[in-house]
Structure formats: structure tokens, C-alpha cells
């Protein structure tokens, strides 16, 4: 009995000694020896730890760990095409060594002067380079492009919470300037640098702001935006430092998101206004011989299209080539305006400059 106990102790000692002598990385599941590179599309259900990939040979499950190099592609959304170099792990799984992007996204110009920070969760219906971002104030559509800074996050997957600094791009979408892993999904605050339409901004906002979303009510005036929210109706002052370039159509019933802050007059003021705007195909506009029309704004007007009642009938003016807006921050129903416009290659008239007529 004593001899058996001595033998067991000796075996345990030898095992412990051998464990100490084995390099630590030999015990871990190895994920640095590439055995193949596979191409496929990301499947629904992918997480920050497990990549689900659909390939021509079938579905694959590939582990993501601290050694995975995702610097070439952090966007792991459903249907996105990627290339993955893999290795065998001692845990029986394939491990991703490096992920690269197979999809090329076109570069667009983004005006970062009116950027805002939003916190939310990536919705499962996000595809390709388009994020559907669920925030406490509603859903946003955000584009990802080659200039998006994602150094603050490991990978982007659905169901996870992130903080995104975003601004409007030349393709009419809101674009993500930078994305970081969020500490809290209920922050809802942002510091917004607001600018005016004119080349020289009238003012700027550096106060801490909170994003609110609601429906425009009939009480809205040219200098007062009234929103029906979950907490009741809000009255929001508009002034020289309000940046309304991305949300100037304040027709009754439209949904707007507004970055607000409390002013010295005890009123809530708007730093930034964002409205829904669908994607448009860029067209060329002949600005060599513009025309000027005068009319009143119709209630059907949106961020994409200005509908105008003129003495000659109704006009449809696209908003994608707008350069200047003078004398107003928002447009309301029956607002009288003068519009400098020109014809585009799509046969539509495009608004170049809009001036409010008092």
C-alpha cells in the first residue's frame, strides 16, 4: 500500500514537471499555422467568437480568437464575401488566422463637420456594407466604407452594441466615420459640432447633447421644431448654430432625430437635425444656365424631393445637388421660397440654392 502511494506521488510529480516544461502555446489550440484559405459569405448567427461561413463546398464553423488578424476585414455581416486563412486547432475546430475583404466598397465624400456619436446594436438584417443600427431613438441606416476607422473594435457582428461617429455622405447615406466597442448601450449623449449652410458658419455647439426622436407636429414654426415623442411633445428652438443640412423638411407627420441641449434661456435647442433620406444614384447637373422659380412648399416634400406649388403648377425638384439654404433652418408646409435650379442628366430639375421669402 505504501509502495503504491509512493508510485502515485512520483507519477503526479512527473506529470506536473512535464506540464511546466511544455511551452504554454503548445497547450493552447494552435491557430497560426495556415493550412488553407477559403472564400465564402458570412452566415447569420456569426458572433465575435465564431464565424459561420457558407462556401461552395458547404457550411463551415471557424473560431475567432485573440490571434485572429481581422485588420483587413472587421465587418462580419450576413452575405458579406470574405477570404479566411485557417489552421487546425487542438480543440478540433478550424481557427481563423487572417480575414480579408473580398467586397470592394466605393469611396464617397463625407462631410464630417456635422458628425454625431450614436450608440446602439447592429440589427440582424444588416447586409454587406450597410448597417441597420438600432438605437434607443429608432433605427438608423449607416454605410461602412474604406475610410471607416474600426481600430476601436475587434469585429462587427449583429446583436452586439457599438458606439458610432457618423456623418452624411455624398451618396445621401449616413456614413460611419469610426466605430468602437460600446461600454454602455444607453448613453444617448453626444458632442456635436454644428455648422451652417453658408461657407462661414454662424456658430457652433460644443455643449453635451442628447438625441431625441419624434414626429413633427402641426405646432412647428420656422424657428421652433415641435416633436411628439414617447415622453410627450417637445419644443425645440432653432438658431444660427443649428445644423439642419440632413433634416430640413419638417412637415407634419415626418420623423426626425435631433441632438438637443439646454440653452441659457431654459429652452431646449437643436444642435443637429437628421431626417430619413434614401439612397440616390449620382447624376450630372448642368449649372451653366440655372433657372429661378418661386413657390410654396408642399407637405409631401422630403429630404430627397422638394415639391413646390408655383403659378405654373407643381414642380418636383431633387435635393441631391443643394449648395446653399438661406433664411431658414427648416422648411414647413406653405413656406414661400425662391429656388435656383438646373436640369440633371436624369431629366429632373435639381435644387441648387433655396432662399426663404418672408
C-alpha positions in Angstrom: 0.0 0.0 0.0 2.8 2.4 0.9 4.7 1.4 -2.2 1.6 2.2 -4.4 1.2 5.6 -2.7 4.8 6.4 -3.4 4.4 5.4 -7.0 1.3 7.6 -7.4 3.1 10.6 -5.9 6.1 10.1 -8.3 3.8 9.9 -11.3 1.9 13.1 -10.3 5.3 14.8 -9.8 6.5 13.8 -13.2 3.2 14.9 -14.9 3.4 18.3 -13.2 7.0 18.7 -14.2 6.3 17.8 -17.8 3.4 20.3 -17.9 5.9 23.0 -16.7 8.4 22.1 -19.4 5.8 22.2 -22.3 5.6 25.7 -23.9 2.4 27.4 -23.0 1.4 27.9 -26.6 1.6 24.1 -27.2 -1.3 23.6 -24.7 -3.5 26.2 -26.4 -5.4 25.5 -29.6 -2.9 26.5 -32.2 -4.2 29.0 -34.8 -1.1 30.3 -36.5 -0.2 27.5 -39.0 -2.2 28.2 -42.2 -3.4 25.0 -43.9 -5.8 26.6 -46.4 -7.5 29.8 -47.5 -11.3 29.6 -48.0 -13.7 32.1 -49.7 -17.3 32.4 -48.8 -20.1 34.6 -47.5 -20.8 35.3 -43.8 -23.9 33.5 -42.5 -26.5 34.7 -40.0 -25.5 33.7 -36.5 -21.9 34.7 -36.7 -20.6 36.1 -33.3 -17.4 37.8 -32.2 -16.1 34.3 -31.3 -17.4 32.0 -34.0 -17.5 32.8 -37.8 -20.2 30.9 -39.7 -19.2 30.8 -43.4 -21.1 29.5 -46.4 -18.6 28.2 -49.1 -19.1 26.3 -52.4 -18.1 23.2 -50.5 -20.6 23.7 -47.7 -21.0 25.5 -44.4 -18.0 26.0 -42.1 -17.6 27.0 -38.5 -14.4 28.9 -37.8 -13.3 30.1 -34.4 -12.1 33.7 -33.9 -9.7 34.2 -31.1 -7.1 36.8 -29.9 -4.6 35.7 -32.5 -7.0 36.3 -35.5 -5.9 39.1 -37.8 -9.1 40.9 -38.7 -7.4 44.2 -39.7 -8.3 43.6 -43.4 -12.0 42.9 -42.7 -13.8 43.6 -39.4 -17.2 43.7 -41.0 -18.7 40.2 -40.5 -22.3 40.8 -41.5 -24.6 38.3 -43.3 -24.0 37.9 -47.0 -20.6 39.7 -47.0 -18.0 38.0 -49.1 -14.7 37.4 -47.3 -11.5 35.3 -47.6 -10.2 33.4 -44.5 -6.9 31.7 -44.0 -7.4 28.9 -41.5 -5.4 26.5 -39.3 -6.3 23.4 -37.3 -6.7 23.9 -33.6 -6.0 21.2 -30.9 -9.6 21.8 -29.8 -10.9 20.2 -33.1 -12.0 23.5 -34.6 -10.7 25.4 -37.5 -9.3 28.7 -36.4 -9.2 31.9 -38.4 -5.6 33.2 -38.9 -6.4 36.1 -41.1 -9.6 37.6 -42.6 -9.6 39.8 -45.7 -12.3 41.6 -47.5 -13.4 40.4 -50.9 -16.0 43.1 -51.4 -14.7 46.5 -52.6 -16.8 49.5 -51.4 -16.7 52.7 -53.5 -15.4 55.8 -51.7 -17.7 58.7 -51.3 -17.1 62.2 -49.8 -18.4 62.6 -46.2 -18.9 66.0 -44.5 -17.6 65.4 -41.0 -18.4 68.9 -39.8 -21.8 67.8 -38.6 -20.8 64.4 -37.2 -22.6 62.9 -34.3 -22.0 60.0 -31.9 -24.7 57.3 -31.5 -24.8 54.1 -29.5 -26.8 51.1 -30.5 -26.9 47.5 -31.6 -26.4 46.1 -35.1 -29.6 44.6 -36.4 -29.7 41.1 -37.9 -31.0 42.4 -41.2 -27.7 44.3 -41.8 -26.1 43.1 -45.0 -22.9 43.9 -46.9 -21.6 47.3 -46.0 -25.0 48.6 -44.8 -25.6 48.6 -41.1 -29.1 48.8 -39.7 -28.4 50.3 -36.3 -30.9 50.0 -33.5 -30.7 52.9 -31.1 -32.9 54.0 -28.2 -34.4 56.6 -30.5 -35.1 54.4 -33.5 -33.4 52.6 -36.4 -30.6 54.2 -38.4 -29.0 53.1 -41.7 -25.2 53.5 -41.7 -22.8 52.8 -44.5 -19.3 51.4 -44.0 -16.5 52.3 -46.4 -12.8 52.0 -46.7 -12.1 55.1 -44.6 -14.2 54.0 -41.6 -11.9 53.7 -38.5 -12.6 50.4 -36.8 -9.5 50.3 -34.7 -11.6 50.6 -31.5 -13.4 47.2 -32.1 -12.4 43.6 -32.7 -15.0 42.7 -35.3 -18.5 43.9 -36.2 -21.3 41.4 -35.8 -25.0 41.5 -35.3 -26.5 41.7 -31.9 -23.6 43.5 -30.3 -23.5 47.1 -29.1 -21.2 49.7 -30.5 -20.6 53.5 -30.5 -20.5 55.1 -33.9 -19.4 58.5 -35.0 -21.3 59.2 -38.2 -22.0 62.0 -40.8 -23.9 62.4 -44.1 -22.1 61.3 -47.3 -22.4 62.5 -50.9 -24.4 59.3 -51.7 -27.2 60.6 -49.2 -26.4 57.9 -46.7 -25.2 58.4 -43.2 -21.6 57.0 -43.0 -19.7 55.6 -40.1 -16.5 57.6 -39.5 -15.4 55.5 -36.6 -16.7 52.5 -34.6 -15.8 51.4 -31.2 -17.0 48.7 -28.8 -19.5 50.4 -26.5 -19.3 50.2 -22.8 -23.0 51.1 -22.4 -25.9 50.9 -24.9 -27.9 53.6 -23.0 -25.6 56.5 -23.3 -27.5 58.5 -25.9 -25.3 61.6 -25.5 -23.0 63.2 -28.0 -20.9 66.3 -28.6 -21.9 67.7 -31.9 -20.0 70.3 -33.8 -22.8 72.1 -35.7 -22.3 74.3 -38.8 -24.5 76.4 -41.0 -25.2 76.1 -44.7 -23.2 79.1 -45.6 -19.4 78.8 -46.2 -18.7 80.7 -42.9 -20.7 79.1 -40.1 -22.8 81.4 -37.9 -21.9 79.5 -34.8 -21.1 76.1 -33.3 -22.3 73.9 -30.5 -19.8 72.3 -28.0 -22.4 71.5 -25.3 -23.2 68.0 -24.4 -26.3 66.9 -26.4 -28.9 64.2 -26.2 -30.5 62.6 -29.2 -34.3 62.5 -29.3 -36.6 61.2 -32.0 -40.2 62.0 -32.7 -42.9 63.0 -35.1 -43.2 66.6 -36.3 -46.5 68.2 -35.1 -48.6 71.0 -36.5 -47.3 73.4 -33.9 -43.9 73.6 -35.7 -42.8 77.0 -36.9 -39.8 78.2 -38.9 -37.8 78.8 -35.6 -39.5 76.2 -33.4 -39.5 72.5 -34.0 -42.3 70.6 -32.2 -41.9 66.9 -31.9 -44.3 64.3 -30.5 -42.1 61.8 -28.5 -42.7 58.9 -26.2 -42.4 61.4 -23.3 -44.8 64.0 -24.7 -44.4 66.9 -27.1 -41.1 68.7 -27.1 -40.5 72.3 -28.2 -37.0 72.7 -29.6 -35.6 76.1 -30.5 -33.7 76.6 -33.8 -31.0 79.2 -34.0 -27.9 80.2 -36.0 -25.8 77.3 -34.8 -28.4 74.6 -35.7 -27.1 72.2 -38.4 -30.2 71.2 -40.3 -28.5 70.1 -43.6 -29.5 66.5 -43.0 -33.1 67.2 -41.8 -34.6 70.4 -43.1 -38.0 69.0 -44.2 -40.2 69.5 -41.1 -43.6 68.5 -42.5 -46.3 67.4 -40.1 -46.1 63.6 -39.6 -42.4 63.2 -40.6 -40.0 61.5 -38.2 -36.8 63.5 -37.2 -33.9 62.8 -34.9 -32.5 65.8 -33.1 -29.4 66.4 -31.0 -30.6 68.8 -28.3 -29.1 70.7 -25.4 -30.4 73.1 -22.8 -29.8 76.8 -23.6 -29.3 79.7 -21.2 -32.9 80.7 -21.9 -34.1 77.4 -20.3 -35.3 76.2 -23.8 -34.1 73.0 -25.5 -32.1 74.0 -28.6 -31.3 71.9 -31.7 -27.6 71.3 -32.5 -28.2 68.8 -35.3 -31.3 67.5 -37.2 -31.3 64.3 -39.1 -34.2 63.0 -41.3 -34.7 59.9 -43.4 -33.1 60.1 -46.8 -33.0 57.2 -49.3 -30.0 56.4 -51.5 -29.8 58.2 -54.8 -27.8 57.5 -58.0 -25.3 60.4 -58.6 -26.1 62.4 -61.8 -24.5 65.3 -63.5 -26.3 68.7 -63.3 -25.7 71.4 -65.8 -25.2 74.5 -63.6 -24.2 76.8 -66.6 -27.7 78.2 -67.1 -29.8 77.8 -63.9 -33.4 78.9 -63.6 -35.1 80.6 -60.7 -38.6 79.6 -59.6 -40.8 80.9 -56.7 -43.4 78.9 -55.0 -44.7 77.4 -51.7 -43.5 74.1 -50.2 -46.0 71.2 -50.3 -46.5 68.8 -47.4 -45.2 65.9 -49.5 -41.7 67.2 -49.6 -38.9 65.0 -48.2 -35.1 65.1 -47.8 -34.9 63.7 -51.4 -37.5 65.7 -53.2 -38.9 69.3 -52.8 -42.4 69.6 -54.1 -43.3 73.2 -55.0 -46.5 74.9 -55.9 -45.8 77.6 -58.4 -48.0 79.9 -60.6 -47.4 77.4 -63.4 -48.3 74.3 -61.5 -46.5 71.8 -59.3 -42.7 71.3 -59.7 -40.6 68.4 -58.5 -37.0 69.4 -57.5 -34.4 66.8 -56.4 -32.4 67.8 -53.4 -29.2 65.9 -54.1 -27.3 68.9 -55.6 -28.3 71.5 -53.0 -25.4 74.0 -52.3 -27.0 76.7 -50.1 -30.0 77.3 -47.9 -30.6 80.9 -46.9 -33.1 82.5 -44.4 -34.3 79.2 -42.8 -33.2 76.2 -40.8 -36.3 74.0 -41.6 -39.0 74.1 -44.3 -42.6 73.8 -43.3 -45.8 73.4 -45.3 -46.7 76.6 -47.3 -43.3 78.2 -46.7 -42.7 80.6 -49.6 -39.3 80.1 -51.2 -37.2 81.1 -54.2 -35.2 78.2 -55.7 -32.3 78.4 -58.1 -32.4 75.1 -60.0 -30.9 73.3 -63.0 -31.6 70.2 -65.1 -29.8 67.0 -64.5 -28.8 64.1 -66.8 -31.8 62.2 -65.2 -34.2 64.8 -66.8 -35.2 66.0 -63.3 -34.8 69.6 -62.1 -32.3 69.8 -59.2 -32.4 72.5 -56.5 -29.1 74.3 -56.2 -30.0 77.2 -53.8 -33.1 77.8 -51.7 -33.9 81.1 -50.2 -36.9 81.7 -47.8 -39.2 84.6 -48.7 -40.6 86.3 -45.6 
